[in-house]
Amino acid sequence: MLQELHIKNIALINDVAISLGTGLNVLSGETGAGKSIVVDSVNLILGARADKDLIQSGEQRAFVEAQLELPDAAEDLAEEYGDRTLIISRELRRDGKNVCRINGRLVPLMTLRDVTGRFVTIHGQNQHQEIFDEKNHINILDDYLGKAAAEKKAEVQAVWEAYGKCRRNLETMEMDAAEKARKTDMLRYEIAEIEKAELSVGEDEERERQKKLLENAEELAGQLDRAKHAVQNGGMDSLRTAMKALEAVAAFDEKYAAASEEMNDLYYRAEELSYEVAALAEGVVFDPAKLEENEGRLAEIWGLKRKYGATIEEILAFAEQAREELDALERLDERNDELQRELIRLEQELAERCGELSNLRKKGAQELEKEIVSQLSDLGMEDALFSAGFAKKGFSANGTDDVEFYISLNKGEPQKPLSKVVSGGEASRIMLALKNIEAIKGSADTVIFDEIDAGISGRMALVVARKMAAISKDRQVICVTHLPQIAAMGDSNYYISKAVTGE
């Protein structure tokens, strides 16, 4: 139940707090006084789109806060937010930002919408126009059926999407013979070109390294030869002299012995290294033919990279994908047959699911017809007859049904499309009947009617007022009205007025 509403800097409202009671709460006042601003403020708490023009002129921020008492069934929310009382707020800013909180905790707008939408619902003064548009009738019926229709529609949607995907795959495969041959030849050429190259991962890097060695062979040979001669012509003699000298004094002290041992190691390591340098020097040979062959191979690799990928890995991956495409093309007829069989299967399943949804709707429509006739009788339309007509259309995500409501308001008159029969006041009563049924079936603890009584007056106003009072016995009702008959039924009355002070 909505217990408190605090509004600040929304349109004409500077700062006001409203305490709401159980039963029927009536908001009345002159046109333009600000009744709809109160409803707009509740809509913000329900997660409606926020227009920064709602912020009062001259202010940078606006604020709406509501205190909501949770019913016993909402134990999950009470546990999540730590209390059965929720303080829900939404702040609007000129820069377009929104800040939403529940019990002081920042939450996304979607969370705000999900939480408040479970307990509060608003029916605006223009919503009765929905019943004049037959496109909305199927949605009204599905809303009446609730969870059962939602689950069946989800099943239809899933099969419809699979059916559509299968059809698109078939359309993609329907290419003419020339296009298929051209694509096949191209793939075979690309695969053959890559396979002929016999690439191996890392080969390009190794080839680049070899290229540098071959291009600089003369320089490398010269430097290695100089190193070999430097070691062999004097370097080893000097090390040998030092080694013999240290060996002569090694017996006098451990320090000399250690130095002698290290010099021995150094001498023999230098000797090994001299052999290695000599071998390296002898191994460097300038080979123009080998350099030419290496550059040719690199040119071949770079040519493939320009066509098929920046690395050898990407080239090989391209070849694998091309093989898969070629295989798919070569098996096109086989795949086409598979898809045709799958399409037939999905079409049969879709027909079955749509049939189940249609049967559910038709059965639910009979119940809805009885309930609306009963509600209309309570609202002064005792002779009214109401029915939902069904027509079949092609497959869609919403099934195969077209639904249109028909009504007869007087005895002896045939039922006609609802949009061609009713007046504004009658439309309001039909919508009230629908909303009353929705309120009975739904979980909302607070139902708000924003001038849903438009076009009603006289004796009918009293009938509508009694219906509002009856609805309020089971849940909190907040009603914006101009009718004194409804105000007279109110458990709590709120008079909305505006005044000018200074500027």
Secondary structure, 3 states (H helix, E strand, C coil): CEEEEEEEEECCEEEEEEECCCCEEEEECCCCCCHHHHHHHHHHHCCCCCCHHHECCCCCEEEEEEEEECCCCCHHHHHHHCCCEEEEEEEEECCCCEEEEECCEECCHHHHHHHHHCCEEEECCCHHHHHHCHHHHHHHHHHHHCHHHHHHHHHHHHHHHHHHHHHHHHHHHCCCHHHHHHHHHHHHHHHHHHHHHCCCCCHHHHHHHHHHHHHCHHHHHHHHHHHHHHHHHHHHHHHHHHHHHHHHHHHHCHHHHHHHHHHHHHHHHHHHHHHHHHHHHHHCCCCHHHHHHHHHHHHHHHHHHHHHCCCHHHHHHHHHHHHHHHHHHHCHHHHHHHHHHHHHHHHHHHHHHHHHHHHHHHHHHHHHHHHHHHHHHHCCCCCCEEEEEEEECCCCCCCCEEEEEEEECCCCCCCEEHHHCCCHHHHHHHHHHHHHHHHHHCCCCEEEEECCCCCCCHHHHHHHHHHHHHHCCCCEEEEECCCHHHHHHCCEEEECCCCCCCC
